[in-house]
Amino acid sequence: MSYKEFIYKKALDVVLEIYQRSRYNKEVDLYRIVDIINSVNENQFKSKEWLVRESLSFIKNKEHILIAGSWYGLLGSMLKENGFKGKITLVDSDDFTKNIAKKFNPSPDVMVRCKDAVDYFIQNKKSKKWDVIINTSCEHMSKEDIQLMNNLKDKDAVVVLQSNNYVEINSHVNTSKSLDEFVEYLKLNDVLFKDVLKTEKYERYMVIGK
């Protein structure tokens, strides 16, 4: 079974589980079915495959990745599938995502935490050494929070950051009009990679740096 087949199978299992629970509990949120389907749609795979392809040469020998705003944990599974051998910590503030992220990431080297990503980073930065920080949803976080994490990280830690110019979604509170605008507000000391992935509806931006 390929890793995509594994992910789709797990997603279908969770969708069925939610539907079955909703038959006996009216408080079950059926929108989660749509949310899970969206988390494994074509654009999600495309943007994360792009991230893995372009970042692996910078991070493959690192020891511990922090993925901020990890959602259902698809990226963790993809990094492991593509040969990353270190530890990965998935952090998301949505408690519902936790058990599903564990289903997508059975590896003992992948840990799942339900916390605000910025708070978790600040509270644990002295006791944990993350040499890679990944955030694929910068559009969901304030510029100040992203800049704070960039400023507080170890100076040699690699960051892999994605955002977009898709303004039609209410939760996108921090979109960028262009790749250059995204790079400018990140205020990194060293930009190792920057590029644009075009989709039918929007542009996705990615920056790798220190």
Secondary structure, 3 states (H helix, E strand, C coil): CCHHHHHHHHHHHHHHHHHHHHCCCCCCCCHHHHHHHHHCCHHHHHHHHHHHHHHHHHHCCCCEEEEECCCCCHHHHHHHHCCCCCEEEEEECCCCHHHHHHHHCCCCCEEEEECCHHHHHHHHCCCCCCCEEEECCHHHCCHHHHHHHHHHCCCCCEEEEEEECCCCCCCCCCCCCCHHHHHHHHCCCCEEEEEEEECCCCEEEEEEEC
